[in-house]
Amino acid sequence: MCMTVLSFDETGVDVVYNGTEFRLEKELIEDAIQKSYPDVTDHEVLQIVEEAPDLSGEPRRIADIIG
């Protein structure tokens, strides 16, 4: 089973996926999702990273996560 950790900030998302660390920049996320960065949800970012993510719980907007 894979474990994905997402850490959000104003300029992008730090990701740890299967032990590999990388960063998704804000512009890349906006292009992929076709929404402004604050309106993107954690579930949408997870779907960029994982092929078949377990989307349990309510999606949260990045604006709400980073406050």
Secondary structure, 3 states (H helix, E strand, C coil): CCCEEEEEECCEEEEEECCEEEEEEHHHHHHHHCCCHHHCEHHHHHHHHCCCCCCCCCCCEHHHHHC
